[in-house]
Amino acid sequence: MATLDLSFIDEARALEVEAIDTGCTMSEFTLAPGPSNFATDVGEGEEEALHGRPVDDVLEIGERLKDLPRYTDLAKRAFQQRGLSYPFEIDDSHQALTVSPGQFQLAIQVAGLSRVIRQGNPEASKFEKRAFRALHKLIGGWGVCVGSPRENPGMGAERTIRHYRSQLLPYEQGAAWPRDFSRNGDSGADGFIILGRGWGGPIAFYQSKNTGFDLEAHPEEFSRIPSIAEDWFGRRINTCRRIIPVLALNTVLTIELKEKIYTGRGELCGVHILDAVDILAAENLPTNHGTFRSTCHVL
């Protein structure tokens, strides 16, 4: 697990944005300044530009493109597992992505998510709410996205928690209150979904990061779930119900990679990942279709 480096996914997803925006490849030498913009004499020990592009740029491009086939294979499998078709393919130059025939609308949605990776607010807040709506559509239940910043900036942590408690059923809440309330914080939670509310089912503890997968940048909040849940519910609800940690990431993962992360070590052990493909699947597929068909059998 310690060697699970998925940084190549973020690098390749930049090509999805490029395919939509310009149709030009990252290795398009004609976009670099022409020879007239560089010194005509190359000094001793200096490397001459290749086709008018600085050598460092060329090396960087080569590094970013080397994993393109690996990424497209991963993306095709990930999309297929969610009942979708990956809307891009490697172009004839083998250096860029192009939109697959008939897939332009989905390609725009895919590139839209790729475009905002690692962007802070307001994009991070938009991603948090979008991913939460997708999670709720996929698993059902009663849910509230509670993360900060909120759509109502004046609604600080105390008012938000009190409003949340007012919507809980009597047997779901306790009488304990946080010692301190931050001005507009969320006490470490981005959302909760209560499953099987009428029969005391489990609770999904939702966290969102508008980033790709990074083992070293996991949310530390997962180590504080009991105390965070107590702030929101007024009691240590984890002692009487299963708390299911769910992390939304703006990345592309196969089910196999998700399971590898789940069974790994550290704070992400036992955490379920919701990724960009899941969001797109929830938004594009009816809940009774394909992968998400709900069935019940009595044997």
N, C-alpha and C positions, 0 to 999 in steps of 0.2 A: 504494500500500500504506500510505503514511503517513497517509492520510485514512480508513482502514478503521476506523470507529467502530461497534462492535457492542454498545455498552452498553445499547441499548434491549432487547436480548434478556433480560438479567438483570432489568430492570424489569418486563417483561411476564410473566416466569416467576413473579413473586410472585403474580400473579393465578391461576396454576394451584394454588398452595398455598391461596389464599383460597377458590377454588371447592370444594375438598375440605373445608376446615376449617369454614367457616361458611355458604357460599353467599351471603355478603354482598359487595357490590361496594366497591371502594376509594372510590367516589364516593357512598357511602350517607350522605347528610347526617344521617339520623336517628341515626347513631352518634356524632355530635359532641355536645358539651354543649349543652343547651337554652338559649334566650335568657336564662333566669334566672341562668345561670352567667356571663353577661357584663355589663359595665356597661351601664346603660340609656341613659346619655348618651354619644353619640359625640363626642369632642373634635374640634376643628378640625384638619384634615389627616389624621384617622384614617379608615380604611375600615370601613364597617359590615359586620358578618358577613352572609354569604349563607345564608339558611335556618338560621341559628344556628351556622353553621360559619365559623371564621376564614377570611378571604379568602386568606391565604397557603396554607392547606391546600387550598383549592379550586383555586388556581393550580397547586400541586404535583400534584394529582390530574389536572388537565387535561394537564399535561406528561407524566405517566406513561402516560396513556391514548391519546395522539395516535398512537403507533406500534403500537397493538394490532392493527389490520388487517394492518399490515406484518409483524408477528411471526407471526400465525396463518398467513399465506400462506407464510412461510419454514418454519414448523414442519410444515405439511401436506406441503410438498415434501420436507423432510428425512426425515420419517417414511416417506413413500411410497418414497423411494429405498432405504430399508432394509427394505422389505416390511411396514411397519406402517401403521396409520391413526392420525393424531393424535387423541387421545381428548377434546379440548376443542373448543368452538366459541363464538363470540361470542354473548352472550345478547341478548334483545330490547331491552334498554336501550342496547346498543352500548357499554357501559362496563365490562363484566366478561366473564369466561369461565364457561361452564357445561359439565358433563360431557355428552358426546355419548351418545345412547341405546346401551345395550349395551357401553359402554366403561369402566365404573366401575373394574374391577380394574386395567386398564392406567393409568387416570387416577391412581389411588392411587400406582402405581409412579413415574409421571412427577413428580407433586407431591412424592414423597418425595425425589427427587434435587434438585428445585428448592428444597426446604426447607433443604438443608444447604450451599448455595452460600456460599463464603467462610467457613464455620465451621472453626475450628481443630480440633486433636485433642480428642476421639477421632474426630470425624466425618471429618476429613481423612484419617486413617489408614484408616478403613473404606472411604472412597471410593477410595483408592489400591489397596487389595487387591481391591475389587469390580471396578474398571476393569481391573486386571491379569488377573483371571480371565476377563473378557470378551474381552480382547485375545487371550489364549491360546486361548480357544475359537474365535475367528475365524480365527487363522492357524496354530494347531497348534504343533509343535515341542516342545522341552524348555525349560521356563521356571522361574525362581525369582524371587519378589518379595523384594527384599533391603532395602527402605526402612526407615528409622528414624522413629518408635519401632516396636519389634517386639512381638510377642505375648509374648515372653520378655524382660522388661526387663533382666535380668542378663546377657544375651548381647551384649556390647559389639562394637565394630567388628572387633577382632582375631579373636575367637572365631568371629564370623559369617563373615568372609572365609576363615578356615581351613576352616570347615565347608563353605562354598561350593566351595572348591578341591577338597575331598575327593570331591565329586560330579562333578567334571570328568573327562573322559577324558584319558589321558596326553598325547595330541597337542593337547589344547585348552589346556593350562596351561603356564606357564613357572616359573622359579625366583625371579623378582624379588619383593620384598616392599616395602610402603610404608615410608617412613622413620618415620612417626608414625601411631599409631592414635588416633582420637578415642574418647572414652569409650563412646559409643553411636551413633556416626555411621554413615553409609552410603557415605562417600567420594564422594558426589555422584550415586549411582545409586539408582533405586527398583526396578529389575528388569532382568533379561535374559531373552531368549528365543532359543535357538539353533535356527535353522531348518536342516533338512537335516543333522542332526547326523552321520549316517552317511557323508555325502559332503563334509563341510566347507563347509556352506552359510553364508549371511549370519547376522548376529546383530542382533536388535532391542534397542536401548538405550532403556529405558522410564523416563519421568519423569511425575509426576502433580502436578497443581495443582487443588485443589478450588475453582476460580474459573471465571468466564467468560473469553472471549478478551480479552486486553489486550496490544497490541503492545509497550507500554512495560514490561510486567512479565513478560517471557519468562524462562524458567529459564536462568541463565548457564552451567549445567552443560553445555549443548550445545556450548559453545566449548571444553570440556575433556574431550571424550569419549576421546581417546587416552590421557591420563594416568589417567582414572577407570577405564577398561577394564583398564589395566595393573595397577591395584591389585587388581582382582578376578580377573583371569586370570593375572597373573604375567608377562605379556609384552605387547608392543604388537601385540595381535591385529588392530588396524585396518589394519596394513600387509599383512596376508595374507588378510583377509576384509572384505567390505562390512559396515559398521555402519549400521543403519537407525534413525535417531532417531524415537521415537514419543512424543508428548505427550498425556496424558489430561487433558481439561478438562471441567468440569461446565457444559457449554453445549449449545446446539443449533445445528448448522451443516449447510448443504446441502453436497453434494459439490463444487459450484462454488466455494463459499466456502473449503472446505478447499484446493482447488487454487490459489486466489488467495493464500492464506497460504503455501502451499508454494513458490510461485514468487516471493514477495516478497523484500524485502531484510532484512538483519539476521540474528540468531541463529535465527529461525524459518524461514529459507530452507532448503528441503530437509527440513523436519520434517513427518511425518505426524501428523494430529490424530485422536485417538479421543475422541468426545464422548458426551454422555448418551444420544443416540439409538442409537449403536453398542452401548452397554452394554445398553440395553433390548432391542435386537434380538438380541444374543447370549443374553440370558436368556430370551427368549420364543420364539425360532424355532429349530427343529432345524437342524443345520449343513448338511443337504442340501436346505434349502428356499429357494426364491426367489433372492434376491440372493446368498446364500452357497452355492448349489449347486456342488459340485465336479464338473468335467467334464474329460474327456481325449479328444482327437481325434487320429487319425493320418491324414494326408492323403496 
